């Protein structure tokens, strides 16, 4: 994690900074989608000062989260942080978010975010995704290195997520109904960006195949329950329940046997004082989930 972000004291301000300024999972989208770039916002001095002021008085951010996100679902929390940033950043103006596109009463999709970038003097369509993936021993689909990254719940896969974003969410503006919505907002021209943030968990004994992934992505390790239990520093780790995966070591809870027992069914996340994250998986992962009917 960026040293400046790590030094922020309030956990919600630290989460905001990580969400908007951490390295994305996918950074070079030129080989994956035409005319779509990875969203990057420079953490320059003015933005650092704004974050420090918010760290001193986080009330505006806390009020925004309380009023606009009553759900603890990670994806919705992630989006709400982005809305706050784009509303308050001096270089951007939030135009709309979660804007549905309908045709004859049927919902075709929605724009995650539309914002105006003052620096480029251009409207931007931004699609958002927060994901946590673990490396399988080999790609699950021949010729697709991104298929090596599987979500802890086994229903998520990085290549499938990206394909969905590219072919549905980022393709939405090409539909006549979406173009009509943009015209109503006075947006005849725009750029497209994708912010795919999260963590990729590698296995210490396995090396994933190369993939179009940012080499500086946020990374951790995953281990089986047996491998984790054998290490000497197992007591240094605390447990983070899934709704709290954005949170830090200070707010994690002691790792107890009841948490370890959960790994019989699914991977769990743990964190240490250095803010390193790790996934502890069932001893049969990923074979069991891959063979599940």
C-alpha positions in Angstrom: 0.0 0.0 0.0 1.2 3.5 -0.8 2.9 4.9 2.3 0.8 8.1 2.4 -2.4 6.0 2.3 -1.1 3.7 5.0 -0.3 6.7 7.3 -3.9 8.0 7.2 -5.4 7.5 10.7 -9.2 7.2 10.1 -10.1 3.8 8.6 -12.9 5.2 6.4 -10.6 7.9 5.0 -7.9 5.3 4.4 -10.4 3.1 2.6 -11.4 6.1 0.4 -7.8 6.8 -0.5 -7.1 3.1 -1.3 -10.2 2.8 -3.5 -9.4 5.8 -5.6 -5.6 5.8 -5.6 -4.4 2.2 -5.2 -3.0 0.4 -8.2 -5.7 -1.3 -10.3 -5.8 -5.0 -11.0 -6.0 -4.4 -14.8 -3.9 -1.4 -15.9 -3.2 -1.8 -19.7 -6.6 -2.3 -21.3 -5.4 -1.7 -24.9 -5.3 -5.4 -25.6 -8.6 -6.1 -24.0 -10.9 -3.3 -25.2 -10.8 -0.6 -27.8 -10.8 3.0 -26.6 -11.2 2.0 -22.9 -8.5 3.1 -20.5 -7.8 2.2 -16.9 -9.0 4.9 -14.6 -6.1 6.6 -12.9 -6.2 9.6 -10.6 -2.9 11.1 -9.5 -2.4 11.4 -5.8 -0.8 14.8 -6.1 -0.2 17.4 -3.4 -3.7 19.0 -3.6 -5.4 15.6 -3.2 -3.1 14.6 -0.4 -4.0 17.8 1.4 -7.7 17.2 0.9 -7.3 13.7 2.3 -5.4 15.0 5.3 -8.1 17.5 6.0 -10.7 14.7 5.8 -8.6 12.6 8.1 -8.7 15.4 10.6 -12.5 15.8 10.2 -14.0 12.7 8.6 -17.6 13.8 9.3 -18.5 14.7 5.6 -17.4 11.2 4.5 -19.1 9.4 7.3 -22.3 11.3 6.7 -22.1 10.5 3.0 -21.7 6.8 3.7 -24.5 6.7 6.3 -27.0 8.6 4.0 -26.1 6.8 0.8 -25.2 3.3 1.6 -27.2 1.3 4.1 -26.0 -2.0 2.6 -22.7 -3.7 3.7 -22.3 -5.3 0.3 -18.7 -4.6 -0.8 -19.6 -3.6 -4.3 -22.1 -1.0 -3.2 -19.8 0.4 -0.5 -17.0 0.6 -3.1 -19.3 2.6 -5.5 -20.4 4.9 -2.7 -16.8 5.9 -1.9 -16.3 6.7 -5.6 -19.4 8.9 -5.7 -18.0 10.9 -2.7 -14.6 11.4 -4.3 -16.0 12.5 -7.7 -18.4 14.9 -6.0 -15.7 16.6 -3.8 -12.6 16.4 -6.0 -11.6 19.8 -7.5 -10.8 18.2 -10.9 -14.1 16.3 -11.4 -17.8 16.8 -11.3 -20.2 13.9 -10.8 -22.9 14.0 -13.4 -24.9 10.8 -12.6 -24.4 7.3 -11.1 -26.3 4.0 -11.3 -28.2 5.6 -14.2 -30.6 3.0 -15.8 -31.1 2.7 -19.5 -34.5 1.4 -20.5 -36.1 0.6 -23.9 -39.9 0.0 -24.1 -40.0 -0.7 -20.3 -37.1 -3.1 -20.4 -34.0 -2.3 -18.5 -30.9 -2.8 -20.7 -28.4 -1.9 -18.1 -27.1 1.1 -16.2 -24.2 3.5 -16.3 -22.1 3.0 -13.1 -20.8 6.6 -13.2 -20.8 9.5 -15.5 -18.5 12.4 -14.5 -16.9 15.4 -16.1 -13.1 15.8 -16.0 -12.2 19.4 -15.9 -8.6 18.8 -16.7 -9.5 17.1 -20.0 -12.8 19.1 -20.4 -14.5 15.9 -21.3 -17.3 13.7 -20.0 -16.3 10.2 -18.9 -18.2 7.0 -18.6 -16.6 5.0 -15.7 -17.4 1.4 -14.9 -16.4 0.1 -11.5 -15.5 -3.3 -10.1 -14.0 -4.5 -6.8 -12.8 -8.1 -6.9 -10.7 -10.6 -4.9 -9.2 -13.5 -6.8 -7.1 -16.5 -6.0 -4.7 -18.2 -8.4 -5.6 -21.7 -9.5 -2.7 -24.0 -10.4 -3.4 -23.5 -14.1 -5.9 -21.6 -16.4 -9.4 -23.0 -16.3 -9.8 -22.2 -20.0 -7.1 -22.9 -22.6 -5.6 -19.8 -24.1 -7.1 -17.5 -21.4 -4.5 -16.7 -18.7 -7.0 -14.5 -16.8 -9.1 -17.7 -16.2 -6.4 -18.7 -13.7 -7.9 -16.2 -11.2 -10.9 -17.6 -9.3 -13.1 -15.8 -6.8 -13.3 -17.2 -3.2 -16.9 -18.1 -3.8 -15.9 -20.0 -7.0 -18.7 -18.3 -9.0 -16.4 -15.4 -9.9 -13.6 -15.6 -12.4 -11.5 -12.7 -13.7 -11.8 -13.5 -17.4 -15.6 -13.8 -17.1 -15.9 -10.6 -15.0 -13.9 -8.7 -17.6 -15.8 -10.1 -20.5 -19.1 -9.1 -18.8 -17.8 -5.6 -18.2 -16.5 -5.2 -21.8 -19.4 -6.8 -23.7 -22.3 -5.5 -21.6 -21.4 -2.5 -19.3 -18.9 -0.8 -21.6 -20.9 -1.6 -24.7 -24.1 -0.1 -23.3 -23.5 3.4 -24.8 -23.7 2.0 -28.3 -27.3 1.2 -27.8 -29.8 3.8 -29.2 -31.7 4.0 -25.9 -28.4 4.8 -24.0 -27.5 7.4 -26.6 -30.8 9.1 -26.0 -30.1 9.2 -22.3 -26.7 10.8 -23.0 -28.2 13.3 -25.3 -30.7 14.3 -22.6 -27.7 15.0 -20.3 -26.0 17.0 -23.0 -23.2 14.4 -23.4 -22.6 14.1 -27.2 -19.0 12.9 -26.7 -17.3 11.0 -23.9 -14.4 8.8 -22.9 -14.6 5.4 -21.3 -12.7 4.2 -18.3 -12.7 1.1 -16.1 -11.6 0.9 -12.5 -11.0 -2.8 -11.6 -9.6 -2.7 -8.1 -9.0 -5.4 -5.5 -6.5 -8.0 -4.5 -5.0 -11.0 -6.2 -3.8 -13.8 -3.9 -0.9 -15.9 -5.2 0.1 -19.3 -3.8 3.7 -19.4 -2.5 4.4 -22.7 -4.3 2.8 -21.9 -7.6 3.4 -19.2 -10.2 0.4 -18.0 -12.3 0.8 -17.8 -16.0 1.4 -14.3 -17.4 -1.8 -12.3 -18.0 -2.7 -8.7 -18.9 -2.5 -7.8 -15.2 -0.9 -4.7 -13.6 2.4 -6.0 -12.2 2.0 -3.5 -9.3 -1.4 -4.8 -8.3 -2.3 -5.3 -4.6 -1.3 -8.8 -3.8 -1.4 -11.3 -1.0 -0.9 -15.1 -0.6 -3.4 -17.8 -0.2 -2.8 -21.0 1.7 -4.7 -24.1 2.6 -5.9 -24.5 6.1 -3.2 -27.1 6.7 -0.5 -24.9 5.3 -1.5 -21.9 7.4 -1.7 -24.0 10.6 1.8 -25.2 10.1 3.4 -21.8 10.1 5.0 -20.3 13.2 3.4 -16.9 13.1 -0.3 -18.0 12.7 -1.1 -16.0 15.9 -0.1 -12.8 14.2 -3.2 -12.8 12.0 -6.7 -11.5 12.6 -10.0 -12.3 10.9 -11.9 -10.1 8.6 -15.5 -11.1 7.8 -16.4 -10.5 4.1 -18.4 -7.2 4.7 -15.2 -5.9 6.3 -12.7 -6.9 3.6 -11.9 -3.2 2.9 -11.0 -2.7 6.6 -7.7 -2.7 8.4 -5.9 -4.7 11.1 -7.0 -2.4 13.8 -10.7 -3.3 13.3 -10.2 -7.0 12.6 -11.0 -9.6 15.3 -8.9 -12.2 16.9 -8.6 -15.3 14.7 -10.5 -18.0 16.6 -11.1 -21.7 16.0 -14.7 -20.9 14.9 -13.2 -18.8 12.1 -10.7 -21.5 11.1 -13.6 -23.9 11.0 -15.2 -21.9 8.2 -12.4 -22.9 5.9 -14.0 -26.3 5.6 -16.6 -24.6 3.3 -14.9 -21.6 1.8 -11.8 -19.4 1.9 -11.6 -16.7 4.6 -9.5 -13.5 4.8 -7.0 -12.7 7.5 -4.8 -9.7 8.0 -1.7 -8.9 10.0 -0.3 -5.7 11.6 1.6 -4.8 8.4 -1.8 -4.8 6.7 -0.8 -7.8 4.6 -3.9 -9.8 3.6 -4.0 -13.6 3.2 -6.7 -16.1 2.2 -7.0 -19.4 4.0 -8.7 -21.9 1.8 -10.1 -25.4 2.3 -7.5 -28.1 2.0 -9.1 -29.3 -1.2 -9.4 -25.8 -2.8 -9.8 -25.4 -5.7 -10.5 -29.0 -6.7 -13.7 -29.3 -4.6 -15.3 -26.1 -5.9 -14.3 -26.8 -9.5 -15.9 -30.3 -9.4 -19.1 -29.0 -7.6 -22.2 -29.9 -9.7 
